[in-house]
Amino acid sequence: MAAPTWVAVPDDSPFGVRNLPYGVFTTADRPRERRIGVAVGEYVLDAGAVTAGRPDDTAALLSAPSLNPLLAAGRPAWTAVRALLTDWLTDPAHRPAVEPHLLPRTAVALHLPFEVADYVDFYASEHHATNVGRIFRPGGEALPPNWKHLPIGYHGRSGTVVVSGTSVVRPSGQRRAPGEAVPDFGPSRRLDVEAEIGFVVGGPTAQGTPVPLADAEDHVFGVCLVNDWSARDIQAWEYVPLGPFLGKSFATSVSPWVVPLDSLDAARVAPPARDAALLPYLDDLDGSTPPRGLDIALEMRVCGEVVSRPPFATMYWTYGQMLAHMTVNGASLRAGDLFASGTVSGPERAQRGALIELTWNGEEPLKLADGTERTYLEDGDEVVITATAPGPDGTRIGFGEVAGRVVAARAQG
Ligand code: MN
């Protein structure tokens, strides 16, 4: 049953009043004025306008041009703001004051919802890591010896994180063709997608202060969708020994809506059984905290056709473990940090979240309904990733979408 709200929201809406994701929008009449919005049904609540003049800090947090001040304010502020929003949208007494600030979602343009501080990408799916290991290192061990002892990650490029709808220019770089001794230069021939979940961080920490597992919820504000575009040919040539670099840093797309972690309580599930004993700072099996696996069902479309349904519930490492690991050396957190899960892949072929796995590095092309085949992405292809999760009382929590279209490589001088 959906929670009661005076807003006209269908019971099965992925943006019901139990979700209330945050974004940043502009309208055609004020195109330079970025404002914080909260999605509810087919509307966006202009959160700054509705809080204007309040005597507490809420107005300052919600009248900013990005979510960063709210992220910096930390968990108590997040809880208080969410309670206020829920009250305004459910208690009919607030309707006269709030309703004038509801705009149709079709009438707004959505922007990058926060200024990305540091960006880290993990590699937390055992199925993905195993598949990629078999493809890149045939005959060797699929998983490296550290994989079940720590969540592997790398630092990405925060300045090239873009919002859904931004076109992605095919990157050029060094590629070494199979059987060749030396690389040549040109547009990537193996442009791929990675369907991932991203975690948006707030509640800054001081350098030298690790974030223990038990404190993860004080620092994870919310969840978004991520497409970690990847040029496999550039990546394969450059990645040894320091990891991904130019094969990843040209673009990373995120969804415009950040779903509050608070809306995902009904989606919590136990993570898969771990095969290796975990060091205490990563050991989440003592039952002292809510389980941090999340039952988020992703769907990936290429050229309008569903090619994969990756299940996030199968991820080996949780957001709490990723956060504990990335701060265990004392690295500090900043408001706007983003860490992503790595490609989400389940055990079945139709659950693989990247083309390298779906086509086994091009050996088994995907056949699309229009009769064409894909190994990797072609110019003009559009990729759309969506997701939903169970919400409280039988409701559904939607994440919206992260979409992007590939455009041809720029001519090189
Ligand atoms: Mn990735």
Residues whose N, C-alpha, C, O or C-beta is under 5 A from the ligand:
A	BS01	MN	D121 F122 E194 D228 G342 T343
